[in-house]
Structure formats: C-alpha cells, structure tokens
Amino acid sequence: MKLITADASPFARKVRVVLRETGQTDAVEEVQVMTTPVATADEVKAANPLGKIPALILDDGRALFDSRVITRYLDSVAGAGLYPEDRIWDILTLEAMADGILEAAVLMVYEGRVRPEEKQYAGWVEAQWAKAIRGVGAVNDTWMEMLSGPLNMCQISVGCALGYLDFRHPDRDWRADHPALAEWYVTFGARPAMEETRPA
C-alpha cells in the first residue's frame, strides 16, 4: 500500500501516527508530495479527485481518502481497537471535534499563504480561531474522560490537532485557559509515534 502524504499535513499526520501505533509502517510506503489547494500535485489528483491528502492506495489500486476513512480502515486491518464499539459514538464525535479544530486552523494558514494579500480578511481568520479555540475549550471542559484509558482514535486526533496549533499558531497559546488538556498533551505528545511524526 502507498500513503500519499506530506509531513506538514495534520490530517496525514493522524494516519501516520496510526501506522506507527498499530505496527503497520512496513506495510505502507509513505509517498511525500508538495501540494496546495491552488497547485494540486498530480499524484494527489490521481488518488483523490478532490485534490486532498492523505490518500491511501490499496494493493489492488483502489484509493481510500479522508483521514477518518483511512484510520478506520487501518484500525480494522490491524484489529487495534482504536474505535471501541462500546464508546463508538463518543469516539467518532470527539474525532470530528478534533478534525473541526484542524479545519479551522488550516483555513487560517491558507488565508495568509494562498490568498493574495489584498484579498485577505482578518475577520475571517479570527472567526476560524474562535471555532478552533471553542473546540479546544470543549475538549478541556467536557471530554477529558475520553482521553484516558487505552489508546483510542480520539486521543490520536486531539493530539494531532493540538500539535498543529503549536506548529502553525504558537502565538495563540491554546494552553493558557485549558490546563487539563495542556497537562494531558505533555504526556501524549511525548509518545514515540507523535515524536516521529512531529512537523518541523
């Protein structure tokens, strides 16, 4: 199998963490690409008509895309239990929360990097940050119980979301009003799979 990926992509990082946590790195070749929403790499378009990464190309040539589809597939192949059935709706909801934080944070980056300067809108950036930090607050205030116990997919998703905030928006200081989540991330962020996939 081949994973179409980029080190800076937080959605691809989720998949790369799952590969490491489930012991599947030898089964999947990571193919690094340079791509943007306005200059999509040919490999990305070939794997996903929407032009987004990550995409997992299976041995039979079919491609799976959207990080949540890929992580669920890899979990199924490995039998790793990252989506335990007895908590599945909470797991999926918190994974969606983490992905929403990422989507807002990525849009903030695109506003500054992709749109011409004269078309950039500070109000849009702040609206996206408001979404992201509300999500962080909700995890800190309501969902911490889901981040304890055996490794599950919402832990990986939240960890990658917080890592991306540190990577692209360090000046925003998500930790300031979220001490429980900040304390949790100290330990989770030090996992070998997180360290090995940390964007630089």
Secondary structure, DSSP 8 states (H G I E B T S, - for coil): -EEEE-TT-HHHHHHHHHHHHTT-GGG-EEEE---BTTB--HHHHHH-TT--S-EEE-TTS-EEESHHHHHHHHHHHHT--SS-GGGHHHHHHHHHHHHHHHHHHHHHHHHHHTS-GGG--HHHHHHHHHHHHHHHHHHHHH-GGGGSSS--HHHHHHHHHHHHHHHH-GGG-TTTT-HHHHHHHHHHTTSHHHHHT---
